[in-house]
Amino acid sequence: MSTNISLKHINKLAIPALISGISEPILSLTDAAIVGNIDVNATESLAAVGIVTTFLSMLIWVLGQTRSAISSIVSQYVGANQLNKVKNLPSQAIFIITSLSILIIIGTYPFAESIFKLYNASNLILDYSVDYYRIRVFGFPFTLFTIAVFGAFRGLQNTYYPMVIAILGAILNIVLDVVLVYGVDGIIPALNIKGAAYASVIAQFIMAILSAYYLLKKTPIPLKLSFPFNKEINRFALMILNLFIRTIALNVTLYFASAFATSYGAKYIAAYTIAINLWFLGAFIIDGYASAGNILSGKLLGGKEYDLLIKLSNKLIKYGIILGFVTAILGAIFYYPIGRVFTNEPEVLDAFYSVFYIVLLMQPLCALAFIFDGMFKGLGRMKYLRNVLLFSTFLVFVPILFVLDHLNYKLYAIFIALTVWIAARGLPLIIKFRQLFLPLTQKQ
């Protein structure tokens, strides 16, 4: 029986994936919006949230690639009707990844100040960054656990329960942010930036508990660790290694962007924080269709349905570009109100408004890049993803950024370089995909 790739079925996967995918940027955006409006040192607090969010995103993206690897392998076995052969793989992957996360906490906690000095943070911004990180980092294992469970759900062609978990986590985080940052008169003192960190950790813990519950109750996948390791653990490890190298390259991009913005001054890093978090939000919105591509492409590959794989890619290109334009248009309509959600500081707003249009214009390009990124992950082609990102980061983004910074473009330098970087990521993937699968459809 052929795999269903109708718009209805794609949306059934994409829309819940979209909602669950934005849970992490919503946590960061909520922290930024709440902290950016406190009465004491709002600009410095917002800058600190931006710096720490960049570093945490790096850690999450490096180790969170477990989701893609688990999803790819499980979906391919689902397509081949052989799920029983990999049922114990997710629990083994979760054990490995959460163990690594604990080692990272031990390795980074004592050196938080040195880490954020590398981002050019100093004085009050540095103090706030250290305070925020030393609380929020304890949510890291819970986040990775949840991400890995989401990968198992995706492999099973199910994005509904991750959506439920993400919605509950986001709502809880918003409520806790308001209560802990601003305080409740006579009951809870205002904790300011530390309150935002505590809110995120609590929300991440609850999401991990819900993830375990739904996985055990709604799927045949066990969480009990068993040995020996699954025969696919070597392929899983190789995927993770390639994605690890790829994500290092990704975070070189984010590091340089954040470090350059910080070097320009407090108003620029605050404006960059708003813009980059909105960029993350747009990226994760588009990622809903990338997730559908990830989920379905693995299943289609497992079932050797190459003709449907080409048709799926064509549909996802169309849907992704439409969604990218819709996101850009909505951003343009609410251009000025969006900025005022995060801060009322005139200098920060002026810097943000000067580059926000670039963030909006790159949304259709992001759609192409992220959709094919998701499909290649579903296909297990992690090595090619690695090579493309190494090329786009070190031979495209970094040189453009340094040249434009030398010309004193400041935030323009960062976001122009990001736009070209996105284009350099997307186009090679489209070309390679067609080279791989068009000949196979002709053979069929």
C-alpha positions as CSV (number, residue, x, y, z in Angstrom):
1,M,0.0,0.0,0.0
2,S,1.4,3.4,-1.1
3,T,2.3,6.0,1.6
4,N,-0.2,8.8,1.8
5,I,1.4,12.2,0.7
6,S,-1.8,14.2,0.3
7,L,-1.9,17.8,1.5
8,K,-4.3,16.6,4.3
9,H,-1.9,14.0,5.5
10,I,1.2,16.3,5.2
11,N,-0.7,18.9,7.3
12,K,-1.7,16.2,9.8
13,L,2.0,15.7,10.4
14,A,3.3,19.3,9.7
15,I,0.9,21.4,11.8
16,P,1.4,19.5,15.1
17,A,5.2,19.3,14.3
18,L,5.1,23.1,13.7
19,I,3.5,23.7,17.1
20,S,5.8,21.4,19.0
21,G,8.8,22.7,17.1
22,I,8.3,26.2,18.3
23,S,8.3,25.2,22.0
24,E,12.0,25.9,22.5
25,P,12.1,29.3,20.7
26,I,8.9,30.2,22.6
27,L,10.7,29.5,25.9
28,S,13.5,31.9,24.8
29,L,11.1,34.5,23.3
30,T,9.0,34.5,26.5
31,D,12.1,35.0,28.6
32,A,13.2,37.8,26.3
33,A,9.8,39.5,26.2
34,I,9.3,39.3,30.0
35,V,12.9,40.2,31.0
36,G,13.0,43.1,28.4
37,N,10.2,44.8,30.3
38,I,11.4,44.6,33.9
39,D,12.0,47.9,35.8
40,V,15.7,47.3,36.6
41,N,18.4,47.1,33.9
42,A,16.1,45.8,31.2
43,T,18.5,46.3,28.3
44,E,21.4,44.5,30.1
45,S,19.0,41.7,31.2
46,L,17.7,41.3,27.6
47,A,21.3,41.2,26.3
48,A,22.2,38.5,28.8
49,V,19.2,36.3,27.8
50,G,20.3,36.7,24.2
51,I,23.9,35.6,24.9
52,V,22.9,32.6,27.0
53,T,20.2,31.6,24.6
54,T,22.7,31.5,21.8
55,F,25.1,29.3,23.8
56,L,22.3,27.0,25.1
57,S,20.9,26.7,21.5
58,M,24.4,25.6,20.5
59,L,24.4,22.8,23.1
60,I,20.8,21.8,22.3
61,W,21.4,21.7,18.6
62,V,24.6,19.7,19.0
63,L,23.1,17.0,21.2
64,G,19.5,17.4,20.1
65,Q,20.4,15.8,16.7
66,T,19.4,12.6,18.4
67,R,15.8,13.4,17.3
68,S,16.7,13.4,13.6
69,A,18.8,10.2,13.9
70,I,16.1,8.3,15.9
71,S,13.4,9.5,13.6
72,S,15.3,8.6,10.4
73,I,16.1,5.0,11.5
74,V,12.7,4.3,13.1
75,S,10.7,5.7,10.1
76,Q,12.8,3.6,7.6
77,Y,12.0,0.5,9.6
78,V,8.3,1.5,9.8
79,G,8.3,1.9,6.0
80,A,9.8,-1.6,5.7
81,N,7.3,-3.0,8.2
82,Q,10.1,-4.1,10.6
83,L,9.7,-1.8,13.6
84,N,10.4,-4.7,16.1
85,K,14.0,-4.7,15.0
86,V,14.6,-1.2,16.4
87,K,12.2,-0.9,19.4
88,N,15.0,-0.8,21.9
89,L,17.1,1.8,20.0
90,P,15.4,5.0,21.4
91,S,16.0,4.0,25.1
92,Q,19.6,3.4,24.3
93,A,20.0,6.7,22.5
94,I,18.2,8.5,25.3
95,F,20.6,7.0,27.9
96,I,23.7,8.0,25.8
97,I,22.5,11.6,25.2
98,T,21.3,12.4,28.7
99,S,24.6,11.0,30.1
100,L,26.5,13.4,27.9
101,S,24.3,16.3,29.0
102,I,25.2,15.7,32.6
103,L,28.9,15.8,31.7
104,I,28.4,19.1,29.9
105,I,26.7,20.6,33.0
106,I,29.7,19.5,35.1
107,G,32.1,20.8,32.5
108,T,30.6,24.2,31.9
109,Y,29.0,25.3,35.2
110,P,32.3,26.3,36.9
111,F,33.5,28.1,33.8
112,A,30.4,30.1,33.0
113,E,32.1,33.5,33.4
114,S,34.9,32.5,31.0
115,I,32.5,31.1,28.5
116,F,30.4,34.3,28.2
117,K,33.5,36.5,28.1
118,L,34.2,34.7,24.8
119,Y,30.9,36.3,23.6
120,N,32.3,39.7,24.5
121,A,30.0,40.0,27.6
122,S,31.3,42.3,30.3
123,N,30.3,44.1,33.5
124,L,26.6,43.8,34.3
125,I,25.8,41.9,31.1
126,L,28.4,39.3,32.1
127,D,27.1,39.0,35.7
128,Y,23.5,38.5,34.4
129,S,24.6,36.0,31.8
130,V,26.3,33.9,34.5
131,D,23.4,34.1,36.9
132,Y,20.9,33.1,34.1
133,Y,23.0,30.2,32.8
134,R,23.8,28.7,36.1
135,I,20.1,28.1,36.7
136,R,18.9,27.4,33.2
137,V,21.6,24.8,32.4
138,F,19.9,22.3,34.8
139,G,17.0,22.1,32.4
140,F,19.4,20.8,29.7
141,P,19.0,17.0,30.4
142,F,15.2,17.3,30.5
143,T,15.2,19.2,27.1
144,L,17.4,16.5,25.5
145,F,15.3,13.7,26.9
146,T,12.1,15.4,25.5
147,I,13.8,15.9,22.1
148,A,14.8,12.3,21.8
149,V,11.3,11.1,22.7
150,F,9.9,13.5,20.0
151,G,12.3,11.7,17.6
152,A,10.7,8.3,18.4
153,F,7.2,9.8,17.9
154,R,8.2,11.2,14.6
155,G,9.7,7.9,13.4
156,L,6.3,6.4,14.2
157,Q,4.6,9.0,12.0
158,N,3.1,10.7,15.0
159,T,3.4,14.4,15.7
160,Y,0.2,14.8,17.8
161,Y,1.6,13.9,21.2
162,P,4.7,16.1,20.9
163,M,2.4,18.9,20.1
164,V,0.3,18.3,23.2
165,I,3.5,18.2,25.3
166,A,4.9,21.4,23.7
167,I,1.7,23.4,24.2
168,L,1.5,22.4,27.9
169,G,5.1,23.3,28.4
170,A,4.9,26.7,26.6
171,I,1.8,27.7,28.6
172,L,3.4,26.7,31.9
173,N,6.6,28.6,31.0
174,I,4.6,31.8,30.2
175,V,2.7,31.6,33.5
176,L,5.8,30.9,35.5
177,D,7.8,33.7,33.8
178,V,5.2,36.3,34.8
179,V,5.0,35.0,38.3
180,L,8.7,34.5,39.0
181,V,10.1,37.5,37.1
182,Y,7.7,40.1,38.3
183,G,6.7,38.3,41.6
184,V,3.4,38.2,43.4
185,D,2.9,41.0,45.9
186,G,3.4,39.7,49.5
187,I,3.8,36.1,48.3
188,I,6.7,35.7,45.8
189,P,9.5,38.2,45.5
190,A,10.4,39.5,42.0
191,L,13.4,37.4,40.9
192,N,13.9,39.3,37.6
193,I,16.3,37.4,35.2
194,K,16.8,34.5,37.7
195,G,13.0,34.1,37.7
196,A,13.0,33.6,33.9
197,A,15.7,30.9,34.3
198,Y,13.7,29.0,37.0
199,A,10.6,29.2,34.9
200,S,12.3,27.6,31.9
201,V,13.8,24.8,34.0
202,I,10.5,23.9,35.6
203,A,8.7,23.9,32.3
204,Q,11.4,21.7,30.8
205,F,11.2,19.2,33.7
206,I,7.4,18.9,33.3
207,M,7.7,18.4,29.5
208,A,10.2,15.5,30.1
209,I,7.7,13.8,32.5
210,L,4.9,14.2,30.0
211,S,7.1,12.9,27.2
212,A,7.9,9.7,29.2
213,Y,4.2,9.2,30.0
214,Y,2.9,9.5,26.5
215,L,5.7,7.4,25.0
216,L,5.0,4.5,27.4
217,K,1.2,4.8,27.1
218,K,0.7,5.5,23.4
219,T,3.5,3.6,21.6
220,P,5.1,0.2,21.6
221,I,8.5,1.8,22.3
222,P,9.9,1.0,25.8
223,L,12.0,3.3,28.0
224,K,13.7,0.5,29.9
225,L,17.3,0.4,29.0
226,S,18.3,-3.0,27.6
227,F,21.5,-4.6,26.3
228,P,23.2,-5.6,24.0
229,F,23.1,-2.5,21.9
230,N,20.8,-2.6,18.9
231,K,22.5,-3.4,15.6
232,E,21.7,0.1,14.3
233,I,23.5,1.8,17.1
234,N,26.6,2.2,15.0
235,R,24.7,3.8,12.2
236,F,23.0,6.0,14.8
237,A,26.4,7.0,16.2
238,L,27.8,7.8,12.7
239,M,24.7,10.0,12.0
240,I,25.2,11.8,15.3
241,L,28.9,12.3,14.6
242,N,28.2,13.9,11.2
243,L,25.4,16.0,12.7
244,F,27.7,16.9,15.5
245,I,30.3,18.3,13.1
246,R,27.5,20.0,11.1
247,T,26.1,21.6,14.2
248,I,29.5,22.9,15.3
249,A,29.6,24.7,11.9
250,L,26.1,26.0,12.5
251,N,27.1,27.3,15.9
252,V,30.2,28.9,14.5
253,T,27.8,31.0,12.5
254,L,25.7,31.9,15.6
255,Y,28.8,32.5,17.7
256,F,30.3,35.0,15.3
257,A,26.9,36.7,14.8
258,S,26.4,37.0,18.6
259,A,30.0,38.0,19.4
260,F,30.0,40.7,16.7
261,A,26.6,42.1,17.8
262,T,27.8,42.2,21.4
263,S,31.0,44.1,20.4
264,Y,28.9,46.8,18.9
265,G,27.4,47.7,22.3
266,A,24.4,46.9,24.6
267,K,21.7,48.4,22.3
268,Y,22.9,46.3,19.4
269,I,23.1,43.0,21.2
270,A,19.6,43.7,22.7
271,A,18.3,44.4,19.1
272,Y,20.1,41.3,17.8
273,T,18.5,39.2,20.6
274,I,15.0,40.2,19.5
275,A,15.8,39.8,15.8
276,I,17.5,36.4,16.0
277,N,14.9,35.0,18.3
278,L,12.2,36.0,15.8
279,W,14.3,34.4,13.1
280,F,14.4,31.2,15.2
281,L,10.6,31.4,15.6
282,G,10.2,31.8,11.8
283,A,12.6,29.0,11.2
284,F,10.7,26.7,13.5
285,I,7.4,27.6,12.0
286,I,8.7,26.5,8.6
287,D,10.3,23.5,10.2
288,G,6.8,22.0,10.6
289,Y,6.9,21.1,6.9
290,A,10.5,20.2,7.2
291,S,9.5,17.7,9.9
292,A,6.8,16.3,7.6
293,G,9.5,15.8,5.0
294,N,11.8,14.2,7.5
295,I,9.1,11.8,8.7
296,L,7.7,10.8,5.3
297,S,11.0,10.7,3.4
298,G,12.4,8.1,5.8
299,K,9.3,5.9,5.4
300,L,9.2,6.3,1.6
301,L,12.9,5.4,1.4
302,G,12.3,2.3,3.6
303,G,9.4,1.3,1.3
304,K,11.5,2.1,-1.8
305,E,8.7,4.5,-3.1
306,Y,11.0,6.8,-5.0
307,D,8.4,8.3,-7.3
308,L,6.4,9.4,-4.3
309,L,9.6,10.8,-2.7
310,I,10.0,13.1,-5.7
311,K,6.4,14.2,-5.6
312,L,6.7,14.8,-1.9
313,S,9.7,17.1,-2.4
314,N,7.8,19.1,-5.0
315,K,4.8,19.6,-2.8
316,L,6.9,20.6,0.2
317,I,8.8,23.2,-1.8
318,K,5.5,24.8,-2.8
319,Y,3.9,24.7,0.7
320,G,7.1,25.8,2.4
321,I,7.6,28.9,0.1
322,I,3.9,29.9,0.6
323,L,4.4,29.6,4.4
324,G,7.6,31.6,4.1
325,F,5.8,34.4,2.3
326,V,2.9,34.4,4.7
327,T,5.3,34.6,7.7
328,A,7.1,37.6,6.0
329,I,3.8,39.4,5.2
330,L,2.5,39.0,8.8
331,G,5.9,40.3,10.1
332,A,5.6,43.3,7.8
333,I,2.0,44.0,8.9
334,F,3.0,44.0,12.6
335,Y,6.5,45.4,12.0
336,Y,6.4,48.0,14.8
337,P,4.2,46.4,17.4
338,I,6.4,43.3,17.4
339,G,9.4,45.3,18.5
340,R,7.5,47.0,21.3
341,V,6.5,43.5,22.7
342,F,10.1,43.0,23.7
343,T,11.3,46.5,24.8
344,N,10.4,50.1,25.0
345,E,14.0,51.4,24.8
346,P,14.1,53.7,21.8
347,E,17.7,53.0,20.8
348,V,17.2,49.3,20.9
349,L,14.0,49.6,18.8
350,D,15.7,51.7,16.2
351,A,18.5,49.2,15.8
352,F,16.0,46.3,15.6
353,Y,13.7,48.0,13.1
354,S,16.7,48.8,10.9
355,V,17.3,45.1,10.2
356,F,14.0,43.3,10.9
357,Y,13.0,43.6,7.2
358,I,16.0,41.4,6.3
359,V,14.8,38.7,8.7
360,L,11.4,38.8,6.9
361,L,12.8,38.7,3.4
362,M,14.9,35.6,4.0
363,Q,11.9,33.5,5.2
364,P,11.1,31.9,1.7
365,L,14.8,31.0,1.4
366,C,14.7,29.5,4.9
367,A,11.7,27.4,3.7
368,L,13.7,25.8,0.9
369,A,16.8,25.2,3.1
370,F,15.0,23.8,6.1
371,I,12.6,21.5,4.1
372,F,15.4,19.8,2.3
373,D,17.5,19.8,5.4
374,G,14.6,17.8,7.0
375,M,14.3,15.5,4.1
376,F,18.0,14.6,4.0
377,K,17.9,13.9,7.7
378,G,14.9,11.5,7.1
379,L,16.9,9.8,4.3
380,G,19.9,9.4,6.7
381,R,22.2,11.5,4.4
382,M,23.9,13.2,7.3
383,K,27.4,13.3,5.6
384,Y,26.2,15.5,2.8
385,L,24.4,17.8,5.2
386,R,27.6,18.1,7.1
387,N,29.6,19.0,4.0
388,V,27.1,21.6,2.8
389,L,27.0,23.4,6.2
390,L,30.8,23.4,6.4
391,F,30.9,25.0,3.0
392,S,28.2,27.6,3.7
393,T,29.7,28.6,7.1
394,F,33.4,28.8,6.4
395,L,33.4,29.8,2.7
396,V,30.3,31.9,2.6
397,F,29.1,33.3,6.0
398,V,32.4,34.0,7.7
399,P,34.1,35.8,4.8
400,I,31.0,38.0,4.1
401,L,30.5,38.9,7.7
402,F,34.2,40.0,8.1
403,V,34.1,42.0,4.9
404,L,30.8,43.8,5.8
405,D,31.9,44.3,9.4
406,H,35.1,46.0,8.1
407,L,32.8,48.3,6.1
408,N,31.1,49.2,9.4
409,Y,27.7,47.7,8.4
410,K,27.2,46.4,12.0
411,L,23.8,44.6,12.3
412,Y,23.4,44.8,8.6
413,A,26.6,42.8,8.2
414,I,25.3,40.0,10.4
415,F,21.8,39.6,8.7
416,I,23.0,40.0,5.1
417,A,25.6,37.3,5.8
418,L,22.9,35.1,7.3
419,T,20.7,35.5,4.2
420,V,23.5,34.4,1.8
421,W,24.4,31.6,4.2
422,I,20.8,30.3,4.0
423,A,20.8,30.4,0.2
424,A,24.2,28.5,0.2
425,R,22.6,25.8,2.4
426,G,19.4,25.3,0.4
427,L,20.4,25.2,-3.2
428,P,23.0,22.4,-3.1
429,L,20.5,20.2,-1.2
430,I,17.8,20.6,-3.9
431,I,20.4,19.7,-6.7
432,K,21.8,16.7,-4.8
433,F,18.3,15.4,-4.0
434,R,17.3,15.3,-7.7
435,Q,20.6,13.8,-8.7
436,L,20.0,10.9,-6.2
437,F,16.3,10.1,-6.8
438,L,15.3,11.1,-10.3
439,P,17.4,8.2,-11.8
440,L,15.8,5.8,-9.3
441,T,12.2,6.8,-10.4
442,Q,13.2,6.2,-14.0
443,K,14.4,2.7,-13.2
444,Q,11.1,1.9,-11.5
